[in-house]
Amino acid sequence: MVTDDQFKYVFYSKGSDGFYDLKNDPKELQNLINENKYKPEIEKYRAVLKKWMKETNDQYLEKYL
């Protein structure tokens, strides 16, 4: 998971990933992962998570790629 004050991106080892707007949806009821307007933000968060997974030898990196 990668988060900041605005968004939260979650990688699940099974099922679809999650992307939430924490300011407008603090209870994370609406997954925005398939919303085209958020693609740039989603890619940014994915890159951060992928980097961290590589650095920590995360066992799920292969599933993530």
VEXFIMI-107577 format. One line per 3 residues: number of its first residue (from 0); for each residue z, y, x of N, C-alpha, C. Coordinates in steps of 0.2 Angstrom, whole numbers. Each point is the difference from the previous one (the first is absolute). Last residue first. Example, Ala and Ser with C-alpha at 12.3 -4.5 7.8 and 13.67 -1.06 7.14 Angstrom:
VEXFIMI-107577
1 = 35,-11,64,1,6,4,3,5,-4; 0,-28,2,0,6,-4,0,6,4 $
//
This chain:
VEXFIMI-107577
64 = -55,-38,21,-6,1,3,-5,-2,-5; 22,-6,-3,-1,7,-2,-7,2,2; 9,-21,5,-1,1,-7,-2,7,-2 $
61 = 6,-4,22,-6,-4,-1,-2,1,-8; 21,9,8,-6,4,2,-6,-4,-2; 24,-7,-3,-5,1,-6,-6,4,2 $
58 = 19,-5,15,-3,-6,-2,-5,0,-5; 7,20,18,2,-2,-7,-4,-7,-2; 4,15,22,-3,-7,-1,2,-3,-7 $
55 = 3,23,8,6,-4,-1,-2,-7,-1; -17,17,4,5,1,4,6,-4,0; -17,-2,-16,-3,-2,7,6,1,5 $
52 = 4,8,-22,0,-7,0,-2,-3,7; -1,23,-3,7,-2,0,0,-8,0; -21,10,-3,2,2,6,8,-3,1 $
49 = -9,-1,-21,-4,-5,4,3,1,7; 7,15,-16,3,-6,-1,-3,-5,5; -10,21,-1,7,1,3,4,-7,0 $
46 = -21,1,-10,-1,1,7,7,0,3; -1,1,-23,-2,-7,2,0,0,8; 3,21,-11,6,-4,0,-1,-7,2 $
43 = -19,14,-2,5,3,5,6,-4,1; -16,-5,-17,-2,-2,7,4,2,5; 5,7,-22,1,-7,1,-2,-2,7 $
40 = -5,22,-6,7,-1,1,2,-7,1; -23,5,-6,2,2,7,7,0,2; -7,-7,-22,-2,-5,5,1,3,7 $
37 = 4,8,-24,6,-1,5,-3,-4,6; -14,5,-19,3,7,3,5,-1,5; -9,-19,-12,-4,2,5,2,7,3 $
34 = 15,-20,-11,-2,6,-2,-4,4,6; 12,-22,-1,-7,0,-2,-3,6,-2; 24,-2,6,-4,-3,5,-8,-1,-1 $
31 = 22,9,-12,-7,4,1,-4,-3,5; 21,-7,-18,-3,-2,6,-7,4,1; 23,5,-15,-7,0,0,-3,-1,7 $
28 = 23,0,-5,-2,-3,-6,-8,-1,0; 20,10,14,-5,-4,3,-3,-5,-6; 17,18,0,2,-6,-1,-5,-6,1 $
25 = -3,24,3,6,-2,5,2,-7,-2; -21,16,-4,2,-6,-3,5,-4,5; -9,22,5,-2,0,-7,2,-7,-4 $
22 = 5,3,24,2,7,-3,-1,0,-8; -7,-19,14,8,1,-1,2,6,-3; -23,-15,1,2,7,0,7,1,-2 $
19 = -13,-24,10,4,4,-6,1,7,2; -12,-26,6,-1,7,2,3,5,-6; -3,-29,9,3,6,-5,-1,6,4 $
16 = -13,-26,1,4,5,3,2,5,-5; -6,-25,-7,-3,6,2,5,5,3; 3,-27,2,-1,5,-6,-3,6,3 $
13 = 15,-13,16,-4,-4,-5,-1,6,-6; 10,7,20,-3,-6,3,-4,-4,-5; 5,27,-2,3,-7,-2,-4,-5,3 $
10 = 4,27,5,-4,-6,1,4,-6,-2; 1,28,-6,3,-6,1,-5,-6,1; 5,29,0,-5,-5,0,3,-7,2 $
7 = 6,27,-10,3,-7,2,-6,-5,0; 4,30,-1,-3,-7,-1,4,-6,3; 8,24,1,-5,0,-5,-2,-7,-2 $
4 = 15,5,18,3,4,-6,-5,-1,-6; -3,-19,17,2,6,1,3,4,-6; -7,-27,10,1,5,-5,2,6,4 $
1 = -9,-28,2,0,7,4,1,5,-6; 3,-29,4,0,6,-4,0,6,4 $
//
